[in-house]
């Protein structure tokens, strides 16, 4: 039995806080629970009967173990009830009320106490601070939101940190004539987490697709690994907030900070999830993936047949901007199509039928289905029954091909609702408007590409060169950092780290000019702002003047050293970084480098470790990646060298949890190779155990 079976598939439920007062949450929770087909026990020591059902004064008077305990009582009374629940062998508890971690220190202490009690008894906790969950396969509606009573069963499961958003998304699903299987609001989640729920749903046959609404992610690494294991079994689609700064508001909701949106989205994509840009897009993605799924593929081809040119252009534009492959149809396919359509129609792909006739529309669609470069078929036609009869079209085309088919249309609701319902019954996903049709097609393609990437993922040995002792300072100065970077195989300039003027001047006399002089100190992170870098030094006079300039910089305990390097030739600068994130663990990033790195904020991120292929994908994601060439007859720079450096930094941060961050900025890239011109490492004050 799955560890969450007694929660989501209970045979018996006790509800403490069940009420006859319609003004209370306990009334609405029990009103929903009354549809539960198993054993239901209202508990209220002030009432002998709750909503027509015999009530019990306490849990022990029920006389048998309880699978699921539902609490709609004030936070301060929960611990006493849980003590009693543990003594009678309760399996799980749903705490719907607030006043816990999200409310401050006192609430956090109360939550910690309840969690400790439940762990002692082996009780799993959903919530607190959630409206609850529903399992419509068995008619269980454990939620105080009255909307859940109107929901019907389907194959989409929704997991939401916000209980309200879970219900809202469920109603949106139903508004497009689909249904939900399980909807869960995780709330504060000190015990049963989003990852736990995904693991349960991954093996649940009645769930065809998992839709997630995320805010803050406390254990991102586990979520990443869980989704990665789930996606080969069934699709996962995610909508996460946090593009703007809403951390304080978010923390007041569940007690958790939002964190970096870019890192969350990158990690979710890397795990294989389809990341939607809005709640509506989330539902459209869940809609199509609940009905059909492509085999894993690097670049599936899409064929577009449209009855009107405008919608075809919108669909094509949307997909091409997202790098979806829309191949030109084979010559034989075009020949067959040309025999059915007027001479001036566009038939390369998209195919524009110019207000079609039904039989021709079917034949053209079947010819496109036969094209070997087409993996997904999209048909868009306005509601004009005299031109195209969708039910007849798709019943016939489904007999002709097994390739996924998507139908887009437009018209008045009273005209198209029945058509969409009929097509849903045929498992033909249908969408109103060109944009929603295109977005759904993208989600289908994105899922196939994601699983292809997961299939290519391979383990590789992790570099492990240096491990620091506990007494290392918070900042590792550039001189020491570069020694480490060089040791793990990333090239750095020829250099000398000197303690005195005499050492520095002796090295400068013998080095190849021009040179660079830098201050090196664990107290200084950014040298440019304080004048700690002197460039293009060719004479001893210039060098001595530069030494005096470095000496004038005030440093605590005067811990300065002099780093002298050969000046690097011109190239293109990138930034390569890594950090041990508090949620996602070891991560790597790349962006446009130099002093403008923060201004442009053009970065790509991944969970470490990564493969060489994944590193190349990161470079391609950058808007500024085009500057690495070839571009407008400009120099083509060494992408493989950059990818290799990313892999090495990812491996290094993965093996060194004592490091909080690594910053190589700039890394100068050439036609052949690269040089890390600056390096910063920051350690944790208290080391974590290796990942």
Protein Blocks (a to p, Z undefined) as FASTA:
>chain_A
ZZklmmmmcfbdcdehiafbfkbmklmmmmmmmmpmbdcddddfkbcbgghiacdfbfkl
nopacfbdcddddfklmmmmmmmmmmnopabdcdfbghilmnojklmmmmmmmmmmmmmn
opacehehiabdcdfknopacdfbfklmmpccdfbdcddfblklmmmmmmmmmmnopacf
bdcdekjolmbgfklmmmmmmmmmklmbdcdddfbdfblmlmmmmmmmmmmmpccdddde
hkbccklmmmmmnopafbjfklmmmmmmmnopacdfbfklmmmmmmmmmmgccdddfbdc
dddddfbfklmmmmmmmmmmnopacddddfklmmmmmmmpcfkbcfkbpadehhpafklm
mmmmmmmmmpmkbmbdcddddddfklpcfklmmmmmmmmpccdcdddddddfklmmmmmm
mmmmnopacdedjklmmmmmmmmmmmmmmmmmmmmpccdddddfbccdfklcfbdcfklm
mmmmmmnopacddddddfbfklmmmmmmmmccddddddddfkbmblmlnopacehifbfk
lmmmmmmmmmmpccehhiacddddddddddddddddddddfklopadddddehjllmmno
pacdddddddfklmmmmmmmpmklmmnopaehiacddfklmmmmmmmmmmmmmmmmkbmb
dcdddddddfeocddfbdcddddfbdcddZZ
